[in-house]
Amino acid sequence: MKPPKKHSIEVTTKIGCSNVCEYCPQSTLISRYREKMGKEKDTMMSLETYKKCISTVPKDQISFNFTGYVEPFLNPDCADMIIHTHEMGYDLLVNTTLMGLTKEQWDKMSDIPHDCNIHLPSGSYFEMIGVKTPLQYYESNGKKYPELSDEYYEMLNYVISNPNKWRINFHCHGDLHPLLNDLTRYYNVSIRDINSRAMNILLEKKDKVPPEQNIRGKCPRVYQNVLLPNGSLALCCQDYGLDEIMGNLLENTWEEYINSEHVQDIRKNGADLCDYCEEEIDYRGQEKWVEWRRPQQIK
């Protein structure tokens, strides 16, 4: 596999996401992080930890993507991390549901000329993105949808009205929440694929992906490791079970990390997790995806 011209690091600013999207295996992540990492205080990344982790990372080789395994702005220091990343000269990308983001933080980041992908609420899958709490429902065309909160509308409208230097894009999983359909009159909303996150969404993994669909040793995501709050790097965006901890940037420089025998082997041959990865398999519109939905979420 030919490595990409520029690698990226996904930043997980904390462990545990209140969006509780049904296609995101948060319970697996939380339990495995506690099991493997131990310290409760390390579930929230500090600004000082982040600065130290990226201090030896080369700017011409690596970009940063604030997404990881969580909504990044659920960490109150996220805006400062993004600003620091920009000031250090790195390319960066932000993926956000807007949850946790404030107007003050958005204005604070006004001079950052990078992409911001806004993940909008879905009309197909259960999420807590932007919804009223306690949950309230309305019915449309025979189907019930969670009501969206006034606070969410206000923040979304503020970002749209004040894009600053950000290049803003929109996406959702499945159909867009019907209360936001008017957005499509003015903006393109792309539809993202979903999969089982290397079967981490399942209570028990199924058999390995068939050979003709197996991407082991052929997937560029092994060059897109995920930075965790304690400085560890997980294999990729599918590794919610933290099966492959590649190293730790609080303990090693970037050069020590990428030249380690373990990292070199994974980049050449893939990992056992890859045998279960369904990255290239799209479940939209298929009966197969029902296999990994929790029964109470199928409506």
C-alpha positions as CSV (number, residue, x, y, z in Angstrom):
1,M,0.0,0.0,0.0
2,K,1.4,3.4,-1.0
3,P,1.2,5.8,2.0
4,P,-0.8,9.1,1.5
5,K,1.2,12.3,0.8
6,K,0.1,13.7,4.1
7,H,-0.9,11.8,7.2
8,S,-3.4,13.0,9.8
9,I,-4.1,12.6,13.5
10,E,-7.7,12.5,14.7
11,V,-8.1,14.2,18.1
12,T,-10.4,12.7,20.7
13,T,-10.7,15.5,23.3
14,K,-12.5,13.4,25.9
15,I,-13.9,9.9,26.5
16,G,-17.6,9.6,26.5
17,C,-20.0,11.5,24.2
18,S,-23.5,12.7,25.2
19,N,-24.7,12.6,21.6
20,V,-25.3,8.8,22.0
21,C,-25.7,8.2,18.3
22,E,-26.9,4.7,17.8
23,Y,-24.2,3.9,15.2
24,C,-21.4,5.0,17.5
25,P,-20.1,2.4,20.0
26,Q,-19.6,4.7,23.0
27,S,-20.2,2.0,25.6
28,T,-17.4,-0.1,24.1
29,L,-15.0,2.9,24.0
30,I,-15.7,3.9,27.6
31,S,-15.3,0.4,29.1
32,R,-12.2,-0.4,27.1
33,Y,-10.6,2.9,27.9
34,R,-11.1,2.4,31.6
35,E,-9.9,-1.2,31.3
36,K,-6.7,-0.3,29.4
37,M,-5.8,3.2,30.6
38,G,-7.2,3.2,34.2
39,K,-6.9,6.7,35.4
40,E,-10.3,8.5,35.5
41,K,-8.6,11.9,35.4
42,D,-7.3,11.1,31.9
43,T,-10.7,10.9,30.3
44,M,-10.6,14.7,29.6
45,M,-7.6,15.9,27.6
46,S,-6.0,19.0,29.0
47,L,-4.6,21.8,26.8
48,E,-1.2,21.2,28.3
49,T,-1.3,17.5,27.4
50,Y,-2.4,18.4,23.8
51,K,0.4,20.9,23.4
52,K,3.0,18.4,24.6
53,C,1.6,15.7,22.3
54,I,1.9,17.7,19.1
55,S,5.2,19.5,20.0
56,T,7.3,17.1,17.9
57,V,4.9,16.4,15.1
58,P,6.2,17.7,11.7
59,K,3.9,20.3,10.1
60,D,4.8,19.3,6.6
61,Q,3.7,15.7,7.1
62,I,0.8,15.7,9.5
63,S,-2.6,17.5,9.7
64,F,-5.0,17.4,12.6
65,N,-8.7,16.4,12.5
66,F,-10.8,17.4,15.5
67,T,-13.3,14.6,15.5
68,G,-12.0,11.3,16.8
69,Y,-14.4,9.2,19.0
70,V,-16.3,12.2,20.4
71,E,-17.9,15.5,19.8
72,P,-14.8,17.7,20.2
73,F,-16.4,20.7,21.8
74,L,-17.6,18.6,24.8
75,N,-14.2,19.5,26.1
76,P,-14.2,23.2,27.1
77,D,-10.6,23.6,26.0
78,C,-11.3,22.4,22.5
79,A,-11.4,25.9,20.9
80,D,-8.0,26.7,22.5
81,M,-6.6,23.5,21.1
82,I,-7.8,24.4,17.7
83,I,-6.3,27.9,17.9
84,H,-3.0,26.5,19.1
85,T,-2.9,24.0,16.2
86,H,-3.5,26.8,13.7
87,E,-1.0,29.1,15.3
88,M,1.6,26.3,15.2
89,G,1.1,26.2,11.4
90,Y,-0.7,22.8,11.0
91,D,-3.4,22.1,8.5
92,L,-6.6,21.2,10.4
93,L,-10.2,20.1,10.0
94,V,-13.0,20.3,12.5
95,N,-16.0,17.9,12.5
96,T,-18.7,19.0,14.9
97,T,-22.3,18.5,15.8
98,L,-22.2,22.0,17.5
99,M,-22.9,20.4,20.9
100,G,-20.9,22.0,23.6
101,L,-19.9,24.9,21.3
102,T,-20.6,28.4,22.4
103,K,-20.9,31.7,20.5
104,E,-17.9,33.0,22.4
105,Q,-15.8,30.0,21.4
106,W,-16.9,30.3,17.8
107,D,-15.9,34.0,17.7
108,K,-12.6,33.2,19.4
109,M,-11.8,31.0,16.4
110,S,-12.9,33.5,13.8
111,D,-9.5,33.9,12.1
112,I,-9.0,30.2,11.3
113,P,-9.2,29.6,7.5
114,H,-9.8,25.8,7.5
115,D,-12.7,23.4,6.8
116,C,-15.5,22.9,9.4
117,N,-17.8,20.0,8.7
118,I,-21.1,20.3,10.6
119,H,-22.8,17.0,11.4
120,L,-26.6,17.7,11.3
121,P,-29.3,15.7,13.1
122,S,-30.5,12.6,11.4
123,G,-34.1,11.7,10.6
124,S,-33.2,8.0,10.2
125,Y,-31.1,7.1,13.2
126,F,-31.4,7.8,17.0
127,E,-29.2,10.6,18.1
128,M,-29.3,13.2,20.9
129,I,-27.8,15.9,18.6
130,G,-29.7,19.2,19.1
131,V,-32.8,17.6,20.7
132,K,-34.9,18.9,23.5
133,T,-34.5,17.3,26.9
134,P,-36.5,15.6,28.2
135,L,-37.3,14.2,24.8
136,Q,-40.4,15.5,23.0
137,Y,-41.7,14.2,19.7
138,Y,-43.7,15.4,16.8
139,E,-45.2,13.3,14.0
140,S,-44.7,13.7,10.3
141,N,-45.9,11.3,7.6
142,G,-46.7,8.7,10.2
143,K,-43.2,8.8,11.8
144,K,-42.1,10.3,15.1
145,Y,-39.1,12.6,15.3
146,P,-37.4,14.2,18.3
147,E,-38.1,17.9,18.6
148,L,-35.0,20.1,18.2
149,S,-34.2,22.7,21.0
150,D,-34.3,26.4,20.7
151,E,-30.6,26.5,21.8
152,Y,-29.6,24.3,19.0
153,Y,-31.4,26.4,16.3
154,E,-29.8,29.5,17.8
155,M,-26.3,28.1,17.6
156,L,-26.7,26.6,14.1
157,N,-28.1,30.0,12.9
158,Y,-25.2,31.8,14.5
159,V,-22.6,29.7,12.8
160,I,-24.3,30.0,9.4
161,S,-24.7,33.7,9.8
162,N,-21.1,34.2,11.0
163,P,-18.9,31.8,9.0
164,N,-15.9,34.0,9.6
165,K,-12.9,32.4,7.7
166,W,-14.1,28.8,8.1
167,R,-15.1,26.9,5.0
168,I,-18.4,25.3,6.2
169,N,-19.8,22.0,4.9
170,F,-22.8,20.1,6.1
171,H,-23.5,16.3,6.3
172,C,-25.7,13.9,8.1
173,H,-26.2,10.1,8.4
174,G,-29.3,8.7,6.7
175,D,-32.0,11.2,5.9
176,L,-31.7,14.8,7.2
177,H,-34.0,15.6,10.2
178,P,-37.1,17.0,8.6
179,L,-37.1,20.1,10.7
180,L,-33.9,21.1,8.9
181,N,-35.0,20.4,5.3
182,D,-35.1,24.1,4.5
183,L,-31.3,24.1,4.7
184,T,-31.1,22.1,1.5
185,R,-32.6,25.0,-0.4
186,Y,-29.4,26.9,0.3
187,Y,-26.7,24.4,1.1
188,N,-25.6,21.0,0.0
189,V,-26.0,18.4,2.7
190,S,-24.0,15.3,1.9
191,I,-25.0,11.9,3.2
192,R,-22.4,9.9,5.0
193,D,-22.1,6.1,5.0
194,I,-22.5,4.1,8.1
195,N,-21.0,0.7,9.2
196,S,-20.5,-1.4,12.3
197,R,-17.2,0.3,13.2
198,A,-15.1,-2.9,12.8
199,M,-18.1,-4.6,14.5
200,N,-17.5,-2.7,17.7
201,I,-21.1,-1.7,17.7
202,L,-22.0,-5.3,18.2
203,L,-22.2,-7.0,21.5
204,E,-20.3,-9.9,20.0
205,K,-18.3,-9.7,16.8
206,K,-19.5,-11.7,13.8
207,D,-17.2,-13.7,11.5
208,K,-14.4,-11.9,9.8
209,V,-15.1,-9.9,6.7
210,P,-14.9,-12.1,3.6
211,P,-11.6,-12.1,1.8
212,E,-12.9,-10.3,-1.3
213,Q,-14.0,-7.4,1.0
214,N,-11.1,-7.5,3.5
215,I,-9.1,-4.3,3.5
216,R,-6.2,-5.5,5.7
217,G,-2.9,-4.1,4.4
218,K,-4.7,-2.0,1.8
219,C,-6.3,0.7,4.0
220,P,-4.8,4.2,4.3
221,R,-6.5,4.7,7.7
222,V,-3.5,3.1,9.3
223,Y,-1.9,6.5,8.6
224,Q,-4.8,8.3,10.4
225,N,-4.2,7.4,14.0
226,V,-6.5,8.7,16.9
227,L,-5.0,10.7,19.7
228,L,-6.6,9.9,23.1
229,P,-6.8,12.1,26.2
230,N,-3.8,10.4,27.9
231,G,-1.5,10.8,24.9
232,S,-2.0,7.3,23.5
233,L,-2.6,6.7,19.8
234,A,-5.2,4.2,18.7
235,L,-5.1,2.6,15.2
236,C,-7.9,4.5,13.4
237,C,-11.4,5.9,13.5
238,Q,-12.8,2.3,13.6
239,D,-10.9,1.2,16.7
240,Y,-13.5,2.1,19.4
241,G,-12.5,-1.1,21.2
242,L,-8.9,0.2,21.4
243,D,-7.6,-3.1,20.2
244,E,-4.4,-1.5,18.7
245,I,-2.7,1.1,20.8
246,M,0.1,2.2,18.6
247,G,2.2,4.3,21.1
248,N,2.0,7.4,23.2
249,L,3.1,10.9,22.3
250,L,3.6,11.9,26.0
251,E,6.2,9.2,26.2
252,N,7.7,9.3,22.7
253,T,8.6,11.9,20.1
254,W,6.9,11.6,16.7
255,E,10.1,10.2,15.1
256,E,10.4,7.5,17.9
257,Y,6.7,6.7,17.4
258,I,6.6,6.3,13.6
259,N,9.9,4.4,13.5
260,S,8.9,1.9,16.2
261,E,8.7,-1.7,15.1
262,H,5.0,-2.0,16.0
263,V,3.9,1.0,13.9
264,Q,6.0,0.0,10.9
265,D,4.5,-3.5,11.0
266,I,0.9,-2.2,11.2
267,R,1.5,0.2,8.4
268,K,2.8,-2.6,6.2
269,N,0.6,-5.5,7.2
270,G,-2.5,-4.0,8.9
271,A,-3.8,-5.3,12.2
272,D,-6.2,-8.0,13.4
273,L,-8.9,-5.4,13.7
274,C,-8.7,-4.9,10.0
275,D,-10.1,-8.4,9.5
276,Y,-13.4,-7.2,11.0
277,C,-13.6,-3.8,9.5
278,E,-16.6,-3.0,7.3
279,E,-15.3,0.4,6.1
280,E,-16.1,-0.4,2.5
281,I,-19.5,-1.9,3.1
282,D,-22.4,0.5,3.0
283,Y,-25.4,-0.5,5.0
284,R,-27.8,2.2,3.8
285,G,-30.9,0.9,2.3
286,Q,-30.1,-2.7,3.2
287,E,-31.7,-5.1,5.6
288,K,-28.2,-6.1,6.9
289,W,-27.7,-3.0,9.0
290,V,-30.7,-4.1,11.2
291,E,-28.3,-6.8,12.6
292,W,-26.4,-4.3,14.6
293,R,-29.1,-1.9,15.6
294,R,-30.3,-2.1,19.1
295,P,-33.9,-3.4,19.1
296,Q,-35.3,-0.3,21.0
297,Q,-33.8,1.9,18.3
298,I,-35.6,0.3,15.4
299,K,-38.9,2.1,14.7
